[in-house]
Amino acid sequence: MSGFKAGFLWGGAVAAHQLEGGWKEGGKGVSVADVMTAGAHGVPREITNGVLQGKNYPNHEAIDFYHRYKEDIKLFAEMGFKCFRTSIAWTRIFPKGDELEPNEAGLKFYDDLFDECLKHGIEPVITLSHFEMPFHLVTEYGGWRNRKLIDFFVRFAKVVFQRYQHKVKYWMTFNEINNQANFHEDFAPFTNSGLKYAPGEDREPVMFQAAHYELVASALAVKAGREINPSLQIGCMIAMCPIYPLTCAPDDMMMAMNAMHRRYWFTDVHVRGKYPQHLLNYFERRGFALDITEEDKAALMQGCVDYIGFSYYMSFATKATPDNPQLDYDESKSLVSNPYVQKSDWGWQIDPVGLRYSLNWFWDRYQLPLFIVENGFGAIDVQESDGTVNDQYRIDYLAAHISEMKKAVVEDGVDLMGYTPWGCIDLVSAGTGEMKKRYGFIFVDKDNEGNGTLNRSKKKSFDWYKQVIASNGEQL
Ligand code: P53
């Protein structure tokens, strides 16, 4: 093979809550993203108890894609996008999450959005749950710690598979389901699973329980989707940050292996339909008595995914320490800085080679088609007086990653379906809630405080990416 396959899915990725805005329009309910304030690098977003007066909730308006999507999709088409990854805001379809009947206005919005994509020859790639579950499911049910959420999610999945089966072929169930491996912090448990912890609560088993229910829900959704239409392709979505040993000391290597076990077992369950033995042994050692039934195990086996979607932004590094003889991984404490790579302004380690490594890591284990559904460089862009943005650093980042991705395909033989860089149009950062952490090829005039015209303009990277797509990745 000399390059990317014909029909390679070049495109861009976003998530509903980070760009749509219109948080109360068309009968939409309040999502977990609607109760998160803006933070900054090192300043966590505040999770408030409902929507409170006087707080800055950046996702409420976001970049107003809800009203401007036609203009935006036209720009994506101009870049030559073959696909566009977004999510369906669960709260537009089931505003509270536990209703029996869906909200027609919400369904209609996505009909129109997908029609607009298809009109331009752009294939929608859809995530079912991307950090935007109904907030009502948190307050009434405790989020995914409650088994009832399986039914609510599967109902939502069935409704949208049924409705859009002839418009959407590629689906993913839970975005970055493995972020919650970082359960000591508040962000991932809340955005992944609607989990709020009581002070002093033993967080880890709650995380495993919630993840288990999600994995069962994902498997049941995959099975239902296949029954509705066997041509649907339904994948998982994993946040891939490969964890390197800081040195070649054997204990550092074992520490890295354990860390990988703790962050990526989710993929084993999605792909193989069962828990890896190392995790079952860990549950036993820690005395975690989880609610995993025989019925659940059968469901997991029947709902294995068709492909692996993953995000890749950075690699991590770890090392063994004397106070941790079991070499247990705690993401809030076990990561160290890698002296061989540069970092972004937000401290994300820039490592293009790690993308090639990640592709091989997935491929060696699972032999399933891979889809890079996020990659990109969050940076502070400066708009010149003539309106241009010279984001050469973004071009450099993406070119380096695409070039490693090509080696994985051409030299290593990995089966890669497509590539959708994150935040193809500037949007609200998930981690910090900022506007100034930008990823786009398209600049959106809005600042952290919410000021700006919301006008769209092309950055330098716009024409660059257009040429990358036109040459099927040959001209970087
Ligand atoms: P932001 C952490 C690590 C890797 C990916 O992130 C992550 C996160 C969470 O912040 O999230 C994904 O906006 C996620 C997107 C998100 C994107 O990466 O914090 O799927 O929703 O926007 C970039 O810079």
Residues whose N, C-alpha, C, O or C-beta is under 5 A from the ligand:
A	BS01	P53	A15 E176 A239 G378 V428 S429 A430 G431 T432
